[in-house]
Amino acid sequence: MSETLLDVKGLSCPLPVLKANKAMRGLAPGAKLTVLATDPASVADFRAFCRETGHALVAFSEDQGLFRFVLKKREEPAA
């Protein structure tokens, strides 16, 4: 599986999720997208994004204000 990196550090809500959504559209099913963000609101935003789109949040970490999300594109379109 391929993995893509999206750096959205310095961007505020809702831009990190909007840019991630755009990036996910270009990925093959099952591909992973790693997102680096600094907006604390992005934690709740990415959880909601995954819940609503069917993509999986497979990893999350935070280190000194840097949030790292690993998203996996859903295998099939959500119904």
All heavy atoms as a GROMACS GRO file, in nm:
protein
  593
    1MET      N    1   0.083  -0.118   0.000
    1MET     CA    2   0.000   0.000   0.000
    1MET      C    3   0.088   0.125   0.000
    1MET      O    4   0.193   0.128   0.063
    1MET     CB    5  -0.088   0.002   0.126
    1MET     CG    6  -0.190  -0.107   0.135
    1MET     SD    7  -0.323  -0.078   0.020
    1MET     CE    8  -0.386  -0.241   0.007
    2SER      N    9   0.043   0.225  -0.068
    2SER     CA   10   0.117   0.350  -0.074
    2SER      C   11   0.082   0.438   0.046
    2SER      O   12  -0.023   0.421   0.108
    2SER     CB   13   0.086   0.423  -0.204
    2SER     OG   14  -0.049   0.462  -0.206
    3GLU      N   15   0.171   0.530   0.077
    3GLU     CA   16   0.147   0.625   0.185
    3GLU      C   17   0.190   0.763   0.137
    3GLU      O   18   0.297   0.779   0.080
    3GLU     CB   19   0.222   0.585   0.312
    3GLU     CG   20   0.181   0.666   0.431
    3GLU     CD   21   0.218   0.602   0.564
    3GLU    OE1   22   0.252   0.483   0.566
    3GLU    OE2   23   0.215   0.674   0.664
    4THR      N   24   0.104   0.861   0.160
    4THR     CA   25   0.127   0.998   0.116
    4THR      C   26   0.136   1.087   0.239
    4THR      O   27   0.066   1.065   0.338
    4THR     CB   28   0.010   1.044   0.026
    4THR    OG1   29  -0.004   0.952  -0.082
    4THR    CG2   30   0.032   1.183  -0.028
    5LEU      N   31   0.220   1.190   0.233
    5LEU     CA   32   0.236   1.285   0.343
    5LEU      C   33   0.173   1.417   0.304
    5LEU      O   34   0.198   1.470   0.196
    5LEU     CB   35   0.384   1.304   0.376
    5LEU     CG   36   0.415   1.406   0.485
    5LEU    CD1   37   0.361   1.361   0.620
    5LEU    CD2   38   0.564   1.430   0.493
    6LEU      N   39   0.092   1.473   0.395
    6LEU     CA   40   0.029   1.603   0.376
    6LEU      C   41   0.067   1.691   0.494
    6LEU      O   42   0.033   1.660   0.609
    6LEU     CB   43  -0.123   1.588   0.366
    6LEU     CG   44  -0.203   1.718   0.352
    6LEU    CD1   45  -0.170   1.787   0.220
    6LEU    CD2   46  -0.351   1.691   0.363
    7ASP      N   47   0.139   1.798   0.468
    7ASP     CA   48   0.184   1.890   0.573
    7ASP      C   49   0.091   2.011   0.574
    7ASP      O   50   0.092   2.092   0.482
    7ASP     CB   51   0.327   1.934   0.545
    7ASP     CG   52   0.386   2.020   0.655
    7ASP    OD1   53   0.309   2.077   0.736
    7ASP    OD2   54   0.509   2.033   0.660
    8VAL      N   55   0.009   2.021   0.679
    8VAL     CA   56  -0.083   2.134   0.692
    8VAL      C   57  -0.053   2.213   0.820
    8VAL      O   58  -0.141   2.279   0.875
    8VAL     CB   59  -0.231   2.088   0.688
    8VAL    CG1   60  -0.268   2.037   0.551
    8VAL    CG2   61  -0.260   1.982   0.794
    9LYS      N   62   0.072   2.207   0.864
    9LYS     CA   63   0.112   2.282   0.983
    9LYS      C   64   0.089   2.430   0.960
    9LYS      O   65   0.115   2.482   0.852
    9LYS     CB   66   0.260   2.256   1.017
    9LYS     CG   67   0.289   2.112   1.054
    9LYS     CD   68   0.432   2.091   1.097
    9LYS     CE   69   0.530   2.119   0.989
    9LYS     NZ   70   0.612   2.010   0.941
   10GLY      N   71   0.037   2.497   1.063
   10GLY     CA   72   0.012   2.640   1.055
   10GLY      C   73  -0.126   2.676   1.002
   10GLY      O   74  -0.166   2.791   1.012
   11LEU      N   75  -0.198   2.580   0.948
   11LEU     CA   76  -0.332   2.608   0.897
   11LEU      C   77  -0.434   2.583   1.008
   11LEU      O   78  -0.420   2.494   1.090
   11LEU     CB   79  -0.364   2.519   0.777
   11LEU     CG   80  -0.275   2.538   0.654
   11LEU    CD1   81  -0.318   2.443   0.544
   11LEU    CD2   82  -0.279   2.682   0.606
   12SER      N   83  -0.540   2.665   1.008
   12SER     CA   84  -0.645   2.654   1.108
   12SER      C   85  -0.769   2.588   1.050
   12SER      O   86  -0.789   2.586   0.929
   12SER     CB   87  -0.681   2.793   1.160
   12SER     OG   88  -0.570   2.852   1.223
   13CYS      N   89  -0.851   2.538   1.141
   13CYS     CA   90  -0.978   2.476   1.108
   13CYS      C   91  -1.057   2.569   1.016
   13CYS      O   92  -1.060   2.689   1.040
   13CYS     CB   93  -1.055   2.452   1.238
   13CYS     SG   94  -1.219   2.385   1.218
   14PRO      N   95  -1.115   2.518   0.910
   14PRO     CA   96  -1.130   2.378   0.869
   14PRO      C   97  -1.029   2.335   0.762
   14PRO      O   98  -1.043   2.228   0.704
   14PRO     CB   99  -1.271   2.376   0.810
   14PRO     CG  100  -1.281   2.508   0.741
   14PRO     CD  101  -1.204   2.606   0.831
   15LEU      N  102  -0.928   2.417   0.734
   15LEU     CA  103  -0.837   2.388   0.623
   15LEU      C  104  -0.765   2.254   0.631
   15LEU      O  105  -0.754   2.186   0.528
   15LEU     CB  106  -0.736   2.502   0.606
   15LEU     CG  107  -0.796   2.632   0.550
   15LEU    CD1  108  -0.692   2.742   0.548
   15LEU    CD2  109  -0.853   2.610   0.413
   16PRO      N  110  -0.715   2.208   0.748
   16PRO     CA  111  -0.648   2.078   0.748
   16PRO      C  112  -0.737   1.964   0.698
   16PRO      O  113  -0.694   1.882   0.616
   16PRO     CB  114  -0.609   2.059   0.895
   16PRO     CG  115  -0.587   2.199   0.944
   16PRO     CD  116  -0.698   2.278   0.877
   17VAL      N  117  -0.862   1.962   0.743
   17VAL     CA  118  -0.953   1.855   0.699
   17VAL      C  119  -0.991   1.872   0.552
   17VAL      O  120  -0.999   1.774   0.478
   17VAL     CB  121  -1.079   1.850   0.789
   17VAL    CG1  122  -1.187   1.762   0.730
   17VAL    CG2  123  -1.041   1.798   0.927
   18LEU      N  124  -1.012   1.995   0.508
   18LEU     CA  125  -1.047   2.017   0.368
   18LEU      C  126  -0.934   1.973   0.275
   18LEU      O  127  -0.958   1.908   0.173
   18LEU     CB  128  -1.081   2.164   0.344
   18LEU     CG  129  -1.209   2.215   0.410
   18LEU    CD1  130  -1.224   2.365   0.387
   18LEU    CD2  131  -1.330   2.141   0.358
   19LYS      N  132  -0.812   2.004   0.312
   19LYS     CA  133  -0.697   1.963   0.230
   19LYS      C  134  -0.679   1.811   0.234
   19LYS      O  135  -0.645   1.749   0.134
   19LYS     CB  136  -0.571   2.037   0.274
   19LYS     CG  137  -0.576   2.184   0.235
   19LYS     CD  138  -0.443   2.251   0.260
   19LYS     CE  139  -0.444   2.394   0.212
   19LYS     NZ  140  -0.434   2.407   0.067
   20ALA      N  141  -0.703   1.751   0.350
   20ALA     CA  142  -0.694   1.605   0.361
   20ALA      C  143  -0.801   1.538   0.276
   20ALA      O  144  -0.774   1.438   0.208
   20ALA     CB  145  -0.706   1.562   0.507
   21ASN      N  146  -0.921   1.593   0.277
   21ASN     CA  147  -1.030   1.537   0.197
   21ASN      C  148  -0.993   1.540   0.049
   21ASN      O  149  -1.012   1.442  -0.024
   21ASN     CB  150  -1.159   1.614   0.223
   21ASN     CG  151  -1.278   1.551   0.154
   21ASN    OD1  152  -1.293   1.430   0.151
   21ASN    ND2  153  -1.362   1.634   0.097
   22LYS      N  154  -0.938   1.652   0.004
   22LYS     CA  155  -0.897   1.664  -0.135
   22LYS      C  156  -0.788   1.561  -0.169
   22LYS      O  157  -0.791   1.496  -0.272
   22LYS     CB  158  -0.846   1.805  -0.163
   22LYS     CG  159  -0.810   1.829  -0.307
   22LYS     CD  160  -0.769   1.974  -0.331
   22LYS     CE  161  -0.734   1.995  -0.477
   22LYS     NZ  162  -0.695   2.133  -0.504
   23ALA      N  163  -0.691   1.545  -0.078
   23ALA     CA  164  -0.583   1.449  -0.099
   23ALA      C  165  -0.636   1.306  -0.102
   23ALA      O  166  -0.592   1.224  -0.183
   23ALA     CB  167  -0.477   1.463   0.009
   24MET      N  168  -0.732   1.274  -0.016
   24MET     CA  169  -0.788   1.139  -0.010
   24MET      C  170  -0.858   1.103  -0.140
   24MET      O  171  -0.854   0.988  -0.183
   24MET     CB  172  -0.887   1.126   0.106
   24MET     CG  173  -0.824   1.130   0.244
   24MET     SD  174  -0.718   0.989   0.278
   24MET     CE  175  -0.835   0.877   0.351
   25ARG      N  176  -0.921   1.201  -0.205
   25ARG     CA  177  -0.991   1.173  -0.330
   25ARG      C  178  -0.897   1.121  -0.438
   25ARG      O  179  -0.938   1.045  -0.525
   25ARG     CB  180  -1.065   1.297  -0.380
   25ARG     CG  181  -1.196   1.319  -0.306
   25ARG     CD  182  -1.272   1.434  -0.364
   25ARG     NE  183  -1.247   1.548  -0.277
   25ARG     CZ  184  -1.247   1.674  -0.315
   25ARG    NH1  185  -1.269   1.707  -0.439
   25ARG    NH2  186  -1.224   1.770  -0.228
   26GLY      N  187  -0.771   1.162  -0.431
   26GLY     CA  188  -0.674   1.120  -0.532
   26GLY      C  189  -0.604   0.989  -0.501
   26GLY      O  190  -0.521   0.943  -0.579
   27LEU      N  191  -0.636   0.929  -0.387
   27LEU     CA  192  -0.569   0.805  -0.346
   27LEU      C  193  -0.650   0.682  -0.384
   27LEU      O  194  -0.772   0.687  -0.392
   27LEU     CB  195  -0.546   0.805  -0.195
   27LEU     CG  196  -0.458   0.916  -0.138
   27LEU    CD1  197  -0.449   0.902   0.014
   27LEU    CD2  198  -0.320   0.913  -0.200
   28ALA      N  199  -0.579   0.573  -0.401
   28ALA     CA  200  -0.645   0.444  -0.428
   28ALA      C  201  -0.707   0.391  -0.299
   28ALA      O  202  -0.659   0.422  -0.189
   28ALA     CB  203  -0.542   0.344  -0.481
   29PRO      N  204  -0.813   0.312  -0.310
   29PRO     CA  205  -0.871   0.250  -0.190
   29PRO      C  206  -0.765   0.173  -0.112
   29PRO      O  207  -0.680   0.104  -0.169
   29PRO     CB  208  -0.977   0.155  -0.247
   29PRO     CG  209  -1.015   0.218  -0.378
   29PRO     CD  210  -0.886   0.276  -0.431
   30GLY      N  211  -0.766   0.190   0.020
   30GLY     CA  212  -0.670   0.123   0.107
   30GLY      C  213  -0.539   0.198   0.127
   30GLY      O  214  -0.460   0.163   0.212
   31ALA      N  215  -0.517   0.304   0.048
   31ALA     CA  216  -0.393   0.383   0.061
   31ALA      C  217  -0.398   0.465   0.189
   31ALA      O  218  -0.505   0.498   0.240
   31ALA     CB  219  -0.376   0.474  -0.060
   32LYS      N  220  -0.280   0.499   0.240
   32LYS     CA  221  -0.271   0.576   0.364
   32LYS      C  222  -0.225   0.718   0.337
   32LYS      O  223  -0.145   0.743   0.248
   32LYS     CB  224  -0.175   0.508   0.462
   32LYS     CG  225  -0.228   0.377   0.516
   32LYS     CD  226  -0.133   0.317   0.615
   32LYS     CE  227  -0.187   0.184   0.666
   32LYS     NZ  228  -0.092   0.121   0.758
   33LEU      N  229  -0.280   0.809   0.418
   33LEU     CA  230  -0.244   0.950   0.413
   33LEU      C  231  -0.198   0.990   0.552
   33LEU      O  232  -0.274   0.975   0.649
   33LEU     CB  233  -0.363   1.036   0.370
   33LEU     CG  234  -0.341   1.187   0.372
   33LEU    CD1  235  -0.242   1.229   0.264
   33LEU    CD2  236  -0.473   1.260   0.354
   34THR      N  237  -0.075   1.037   0.566
   34THR     CA  238  -0.025   1.089   0.692
   34THR      C  239  -0.038   1.241   0.688
   34THR      O  240   0.010   1.304   0.595
   34THR     CB  241   0.121   1.049   0.715
   34THR    OG1  242   0.128   0.906   0.720
   34THR    CG2  243   0.176   1.107   0.844
   35VAL      N  244  -0.105   1.296   0.789
   35VAL     CA  245  -0.128   1.440   0.796
   35VAL      C  246  -0.055   1.495   0.918
   35VAL      O  247  -0.069   1.444   1.029
   35VAL     CB  248  -0.279   1.471   0.807
   35VAL    CG1  249  -0.302   1.621   0.810
   35VAL    CG2  250  -0.358   1.406   0.695
   36LEU      N  251   0.022   1.602   0.896
   36LEU     CA  252   0.090   1.673   1.004
   36LEU      C  253   0.020   1.806   1.022
   36LEU      O  254   0.010   1.885   0.928
   36LEU     CB  255   0.237   1.696   0.970
   36LEU     CG  256   0.319   1.570   0.939
   36LEU    CD1  257   0.462   1.610   0.899
   36LEU    CD2  258   0.321   1.476   1.058
   37ALA      N  259  -0.030   1.833   1.144
   37ALA     CA  260  -0.106   1.954   1.171
   37ALA      C  261  -0.064   2.014   1.305
   37ALA      O  262  -0.009   1.943   1.391
   37ALA     CB  263  -0.255   1.923   1.172
   38THR      N  264  -0.091   2.142   1.321
   38THR     CA  265  -0.061   2.210   1.447
   38THR      C  266  -0.186   2.267   1.513
   38THR      O  267  -0.178   2.314   1.626
   38THR     CB  268   0.041   2.324   1.425
   38THR    OG1  269  -0.005   2.407   1.318
   38THR    CG2  270   0.179   2.267   1.391
   39ASP      N  271  -0.298   2.263   1.448
   39ASP     CA  272  -0.423   2.316   1.503
   39ASP      C  273  -0.484   2.215   1.600
   39ASP      O  274  -0.520   2.106   1.559
   39ASP     CB  275  -0.521   2.347   1.389
   39ASP     CG  276  -0.651   2.407   1.438
   39ASP    OD1  277  -0.663   2.439   1.557
   39ASP    OD2  278  -0.742   2.423   1.354
   40PRO      N  279  -0.496   2.252   1.729
   40PRO     CA  280  -0.555   2.158   1.826
   40PRO      C  281  -0.696   2.113   1.789
   40PRO      O  282  -0.737   2.002   1.822
   40PRO     CB  283  -0.556   2.236   1.957
   40PRO     CG  284  -0.452   2.343   1.940
   40PRO     CD  285  -0.452   2.375   1.792
   41ALA      N  286  -0.771   2.197   1.719
   41ALA     CA  287  -0.906   2.161   1.677
   41ALA      C  288  -0.906   2.048   1.575
   41ALA      O  289  -1.008   1.981   1.555
   41ALA     CB  290  -0.978   2.283   1.620
   42SER      N  291  -0.792   2.024   1.512
   42SER     CA  292  -0.786   1.919   1.410
   42SER      C  293  -0.809   1.780   1.468
   42SER      O  294  -0.852   1.690   1.397
   42SER     CB  295  -0.653   1.924   1.334
   42SER     OG  296  -0.544   1.896   1.418
   43VAL      N  297  -0.784   1.762   1.598
   43VAL     CA  298  -0.805   1.631   1.660
   43VAL      C  299  -0.952   1.591   1.647
   43VAL      O  300  -0.984   1.485   1.594
   43VAL     CB  301  -0.759   1.632   1.807
   43VAL    CG1  302  -0.789   1.498   1.873
   43VAL    CG2  303  -0.611   1.665   1.817
   44ALA      N  304  -1.041   1.678   1.692
   44ALA     CA  305  -1.184   1.649   1.683
   44ALA      C  306  -1.229   1.648   1.536
   44ALA      O  307  -1.313   1.566   1.497
   44ALA     CB  308  -1.264   1.752   1.761
   45ASP      N  309  -1.172   1.737   1.456
   45ASP     CA  310  -1.210   1.745   1.316
   45ASP      C  311  -1.180   1.616   1.240
   45ASP      O  312  -1.263   1.567   1.163
   45ASP     CB  313  -1.139   1.861   1.246
   45ASP     CG  314  -1.187   1.997   1.293
   45ASP    OD1  315  -1.293   2.004   1.359
   45ASP    OD2  316  -1.119   2.096   1.262
   46PHE      N  317  -1.061   1.560   1.261
   46PHE     CA  318  -1.025   1.438   1.188
   46PHE      C  319  -1.104   1.318   1.238
   46PHE      O  320  -1.139   1.230   1.159
   46PHE     CB  321  -0.874   1.412   1.194
   46PHE     CG  322  -0.801   1.488   1.087
   46PHE    CD1  323  -0.727   1.601   1.120
   46PHE    CD2  324  -0.808   1.451   0.954
   46PHE    CE1  325  -0.661   1.674   1.021
   46PHE    CE2  326  -0.743   1.522   0.854
   46PHE     CZ  327  -0.669   1.635   0.889
   47ARG      N  328  -1.134   1.313   1.366
   47ARG     CA  329  -1.219   1.204   1.416
   47ARG      C  330  -1.357   1.210   1.351
   47ARG      O  331  -1.410   1.108   1.306
   47ARG     CB  332  -1.228   1.209   1.568
   47ARG     CG  333  -1.099   1.166   1.633
   47ARG     CD  334  -1.111   1.156   1.784
   47ARG     NE  335  -0.986   1.107   1.839
   47ARG     CZ  336  -0.926   1.158   1.945
   47ARG    NH1  337  -0.979   1.259   2.009
   47ARG    NH2  338  -0.811   1.108   1.987
   48ALA      N  339  -1.415   1.330   1.344
   48ALA     CA  340  -1.547   1.346   1.282
   48ALA      C  341  -1.540   1.317   1.132
   48ALA      O  342  -1.629   1.252   1.077
   48ALA     CB  343  -1.598   1.488   1.306
   49PHE      N  344  -1.434   1.363   1.067
   49PHE     CA  345  -1.416   1.339   0.923
   49PHE      C  346  -1.416   1.189   0.894
   49PHE      O  347  -1.485   1.143   0.802
   49PHE     CB  348  -1.285   1.404   0.878
   49PHE     CG  349  -1.243   1.369   0.739
   49PHE    CD1  350  -1.311   1.420   0.629
   49PHE    CD2  351  -1.135   1.286   0.716
   49PHE    CE1  352  -1.272   1.388   0.499
   49PHE    CE2  353  -1.095   1.254   0.588
   49PHE     CZ  354  -1.164   1.304   0.479
   50CYS      N  355  -1.341   1.114   0.971
   50CYS     CA  356  -1.334   0.968   0.948
   50CYS      C  357  -1.468   0.902   0.977
   50CYS      O  358  -1.511   0.814   0.902
   50CYS     CB  359  -1.222   0.908   1.032
   50CYS     SG  360  -1.058   0.953   0.972
   51ARG      N  361  -1.533   0.943   1.083
   51ARG     CA  362  -1.663   0.886   1.118
   51ARG      C  363  -1.764   0.911   1.005
   51ARG      O  364  -1.842   0.823   0.970
   51ARG     CB  365  -1.710   0.948   1.250
   51ARG     CG  366  -1.830   0.883   1.312
   51ARG     CD  367  -1.860   0.934   1.454
   51ARG     NE  368  -1.860   1.080   1.464
   51ARG     CZ  369  -1.769   1.151   1.530
   51ARG    NH1  370  -1.669   1.091   1.591
   51ARG    NH2  371  -1.777   1.282   1.537
   52GLU      N  372  -1.761   1.030   0.948
   52GLU     CA  373  -1.860   1.067   0.846
   52GLU      C  374  -1.828   1.012   0.707
   52GLU      O  375  -1.919   0.990   0.627
   52GLU     CB  376  -1.873   1.219   0.840
   52GLU     CG  377  -1.934   1.276   0.965
   52GLU     CD  378  -1.929   1.428   0.970
   52GLU    OE1  379  -1.900   1.492   0.868
   52GLU    OE2  380  -1.954   1.482   1.079
   53THR      N  381  -1.700   0.991   0.675
   53THR     CA  382  -1.663   0.948   0.540
   53THR      C  383  -1.638   0.799   0.527
   53THR      O  384  -1.634   0.747   0.416
   53THR     CB  385  -1.536   1.020   0.493
   53THR    OG1  386  -1.428   0.987   0.581
   53THR    CG2  387  -1.555   1.172   0.488
   54GLY      N  388  -1.616   0.731   0.638
   54GLY     CA  389  -1.585   0.589   0.632
   54GLY      C  390  -1.437   0.559   0.620
   54GLY      O  391  -1.396   0.443   0.619
   55HIS      N  392  -1.353   0.663   0.610
   55HIS     CA  393  -1.209   0.641   0.613
   55HIS      C  394  -1.170   0.604   0.756
   55HIS      O  395  -1.239   0.640   0.851
   55HIS     CB  396  -1.133   0.766   0.569
   55HIS     CG  397  -1.169   0.815   0.433
   55HIS    ND1  398  -1.171   0.734   0.322
   55HIS    CD2  399  -1.206   0.938   0.389
   55HIS    CE1  400  -1.206   0.805   0.216
   55HIS    NE2  401  -1.228   0.929   0.254
   56ALA      N  402  -1.057   0.534   0.773
   56ALA     CA  403  -1.015   0.492   0.906
   56ALA      C  404  -0.903   0.581   0.959
   56ALA      O  405  -0.810   0.614   0.885
   56ALA     CB  406  -0.967   0.348   0.901
   57LEU      N  407  -0.914   0.618   1.085
   57LEU     CA  408  -0.805   0.686   1.154
   57LEU      C  409  -0.724   0.574   1.219
   57LEU      O  410  -0.763   0.520   1.323
   57LEU     CB  411  -0.859   0.784   1.259
   57LEU     CG  412  -0.756   0.858   1.342
   57LEU    CD1  413  -0.662   0.942   1.256
   57LEU    CD2  414  -0.825   0.948   1.445
   58VAL      N  415  -0.615   0.534   1.156
   58VAL     CA  416  -0.540   0.417   1.202
   58VAL      C  417  -0.434   0.452   1.305
   58VAL      O  418  -0.389   0.365   1.378
   58VAL     CB  419  -0.478   0.338   1.085
   58VAL    CG1  420  -0.588   0.279   0.998
   58VAL    CG2  421  -0.386   0.422   1.002
   59ALA      N  422  -0.393   0.579   1.311
   59ALA     CA  423  -0.295   0.620   1.412
   59ALA      C  424  -0.308   0.769   1.438
   59ALA      O  425  -0.343   0.846   1.349
   59ALA     CB  426  -0.153   0.588   1.365
   60PHE      N  427  -0.281   0.806   1.561
   60PHE     CA  428  -0.281   0.946   1.602
   60PHE      C  429  -0.175   0.964   1.708
   60PHE      O  430  -0.161   0.882   1.797
   60PHE     CB  431  -0.418   0.986   1.658
   60PHE     CG  432  -0.413   1.115   1.735
   60PHE    CD1  433  -0.401   1.237   1.670
   60PHE    CD2  434  -0.417   1.115   1.873
   60PHE    CE1  435  -0.394   1.356   1.740
   60PHE    CE2  436  -0.411   1.233   1.945
   60PHE     CZ  437  -0.399   1.354   1.878
   61SER      N  438  -0.098   1.072   1.696
   61SER     CA  439  -0.001   1.104   1.801
   61SER      C  440   0.014   1.255   1.810
   61SER      O  441  -0.020   1.329   1.717
   61SER     CB  442   0.135   1.039   1.774
   61SER     OG  443   0.190   1.090   1.654
   62GLU      N  444   0.063   1.300   1.925
   62GLU     CA  445   0.087   1.442   1.946
   62GLU      C  446   0.220   1.456   2.017
   62GLU      O  447   0.250   1.383   2.111
   62GLU     CB  448  -0.025   1.502   2.032
   62GLU     CG  449  -0.016   1.653   2.049
   62GLU     CD  450   0.065   1.697   2.170
   62GLU    OE1  451   0.068   1.623   2.268
   62GLU    OE2  452   0.124   1.806   2.165
   63ASP      N  453   0.303   1.546   1.968
   63ASP     CA  454   0.433   1.569   2.029
   63ASP      C  455   0.462   1.718   2.023
   63ASP      O  456   0.484   1.773   1.914
   63ASP     CB  457   0.542   1.490   1.955
   63ASP     CG  458   0.680   1.506   2.018
   63ASP    OD1  459   0.688   1.533   2.140
   63ASP    OD2  460   0.780   1.492   1.946
   64GLN      N  461   0.458   1.782   2.138
   64GLN     CA  462   0.490   1.925   2.151
   64GLN      C  463   0.412   2.011   2.053
   64GLN      O  464   0.466   2.098   1.985
   64GLN     CB  465   0.640   1.946   2.135
   64GLN     CG  466   0.721   1.874   2.240
   64GLN     CD  467   0.870   1.893   2.225
   64GLN    OE1  468   0.917   1.970   2.142
   64GLN    NE2  469   0.947   1.825   2.309
   65GLY      N  470   0.282   1.985   2.043
   65GLY     CA  471   0.194   2.067   1.959
   65GLY      C  472   0.187   2.026   1.813
   65GLY      O  473   0.119   2.090   1.735
   66LEU      N  474   0.257   1.919   1.777
   66LEU     CA  475   0.249   1.867   1.640
   66LEU      C  476   0.163   1.741   1.643
   66LEU      O  477   0.193   1.645   1.712
   66LEU     CB  478   0.388   1.833   1.585
   66LEU     CG  479   0.388   1.770   1.445
   66LEU    CD1  480   0.334   1.869   1.341
   66LEU    CD2  481   0.527   1.725   1.408
   67PHE      N  482   0.054   1.746   1.568
   67PHE     CA  483  -0.039   1.635   1.562
   67PHE      C  484  -0.012   1.556   1.434
   67PHE      O  485   0.005   1.613   1.327
   67PHE     CB  486  -0.183   1.685   1.562
   67PHE     CG  487  -0.216   1.767   1.683
   67PHE    CD1  488  -0.207   1.905   1.679
   67PHE    CD2  489  -0.252   1.706   1.801
   67PHE    CE1  490  -0.236   1.982   1.790
   67PHE    CE2  491  -0.281   1.782   1.914
   67PHE     CZ  492  -0.272   1.920   1.909
   68ARG      N  493  -0.008   1.423   1.449
   68ARG     CA  494   0.017   1.334   1.335
   68ARG      C  495  -0.100   1.237   1.325
   68ARG      O  496  -0.131   1.165   1.420
   68ARG     CB  497   0.147   1.258   1.355
   68ARG     CG  498   0.183   1.165   1.241
   68ARG     CD  499   0.317   1.096   1.270
   68ARG     NE  500   0.351   1.003   1.166
   68ARG     CZ  501   0.317   0.874   1.167
   68ARG    NH1  502   0.251   0.824   1.268
   68ARG    NH2  503   0.352   0.797   1.067
   69PHE      N  504  -0.165   1.240   1.212
   69PHE     CA  505  -0.279   1.152   1.186
   69PHE      C  506  -0.243   1.061   1.070
   69PHE      O  507  -0.186   1.107   0.970
   69PHE     CB  508  -0.403   1.233   1.145
   69PHE     CG  509  -0.442   1.339   1.243
   69PHE    CD1  510  -0.393   1.468   1.231
   69PHE    CD2  511  -0.528   1.311   1.348
   69PHE    CE1  512  -0.428   1.568   1.320
   69PHE    CE2  513  -0.565   1.409   1.438
   69PHE     CZ  514  -0.514   1.537   1.424
   70VAL      N  515  -0.275   0.933   1.081
   70VAL     CA  516  -0.259   0.841   0.969
   70VAL      C  517  -0.400   0.793   0.934
   70VAL      O  518  -0.466   0.729   1.015
   70VAL     CB  519  -0.167   0.722   1.001
   70VAL    CG1  520  -0.157   0.629   0.880
   70VAL    CG2  521  -0.029   0.772   1.043
   71LEU      N  522  -0.443   0.828   0.814
   71LEU     CA  523  -0.575   0.792   0.766
   71LEU      C  524  -0.562   0.686   0.658
   71LEU      O  525  -0.469   0.688   0.578
   71LEU     CB  526  -0.645   0.915   0.705
   71LEU     CG  527  -0.645   1.042   0.787
   71LEU    CD1  528  -0.706   1.156   0.706
   71LEU    CD2  529  -0.718   1.024   0.917
   72LYS      N  530  -0.657   0.593   0.656
   72LYS     CA  531  -0.659   0.490   0.552
   72LYS      C  532  -0.788   0.508   0.474
   72LYS      O  533  -0.898   0.509   0.532
   72LYS     CB  534  -0.653   0.351   0.615
   72LYS     CG  535  -0.652   0.240   0.512
   72LYS     CD  536  -0.642   0.104   0.579
   72LYS     CE  537  -0.646  -0.006   0.476
   72LYS     NZ  538  -0.650  -0.138   0.539
   73LYS      N  539  -0.772   0.522   0.343
   73LYS     CA  540  -0.890   0.542   0.258
   73LYS      C  541  -0.976   0.417   0.259
   73LYS      O  542  -0.927   0.305   0.252
   73LYS     CB  543  -0.847   0.575   0.114
   73LYS     CG  544  -0.966   0.611   0.026
   73LYS     CD  545  -0.922   0.669  -0.105
   73LYS     CE  546  -1.046   0.702  -0.188
   73LYS     NZ  547  -1.007   0.772  -0.311
   74ARG      N  548  -1.106   0.440   0.268
   74ARG     CA  549  -1.199   0.327   0.272
   74ARG      C  550  -1.185   0.242   0.145
   74ARG      O  551  -1.151   0.292   0.040
   74ARG     CB  552  -1.342   0.376   0.290
   74ARG     CG  553  -1.394   0.454   0.173
   74ARG     CD  554  -1.540   0.496   0.195
   74ARG     NE  555  -1.584   0.572   0.080
   74ARG     CZ  556  -1.589   0.704   0.075
   74ARG    NH1  557  -1.554   0.776   0.180
   74ARG    NH2  558  -1.630   0.766  -0.035
   75GLU      N  559  -1.214   0.115   0.161
   75GLU     CA  560  -1.199   0.021   0.050
   75GLU      C  561  -1.307   0.040  -0.056
   75GLU      O  562  -1.282   0.024  -0.173
   75GLU     CB  563  -1.201  -0.124   0.101
   75GLU     CG  564  -1.081  -0.158   0.189
   75GLU     CD  565  -0.950  -0.161   0.114
   75GLU    OE1  566  -0.949  -0.181  -0.008
   75GLU    OE2  567  -0.846  -0.140   0.178
   76GLU      N  568  -1.428   0.072  -0.012
   76GLU     CA  569  -1.538   0.090  -0.105
   76GLU      C  570  -1.610   0.220  -0.070
   76GLU      O  571  -1.608   0.262   0.045
   76GLU     CB  572  -1.637  -0.027  -0.095
   76GLU     CG  573  -1.575  -0.159  -0.136
   76GLU     CD  574  -1.674  -0.273  -0.126
   76GLU    OE1  575  -1.796  -0.247  -0.118
   76GLU    OE2  576  -1.631  -0.387  -0.127
   77PRO      N  577  -1.677   0.280  -0.165
   77PRO     CA  578  -1.751   0.403  -0.136
   77PRO      C  579  -1.855   0.381  -0.028
   77PRO      O  580  -1.917   0.274  -0.021
   77PRO     CB  581  -1.819   0.438  -0.270
   77PRO     CG  582  -1.741   0.365  -0.372
   77PRO     CD  583  -1.686   0.241  -0.305
   78ALA      N  584  -1.872   0.480   0.056
   78ALA     CA  585  -1.976   0.472   0.161
   78ALA      C  586  -2.112   0.478   0.096
   78ALA      O  587  -2.132   0.548  -0.004
   78ALA     CB  588  -1.958   0.586   0.261
   79ALA      N  589  -2.205   0.405   0.151
   79ALA     CA  590  -2.340   0.400   0.094
   79ALA      C  591  -2.420   0.523   0.130
   79ALA      O  592  -2.392   0.593   0.220
   79ALA     CB  593  -2.412   0.275   0.143
   0.00000   0.00000   0.00000
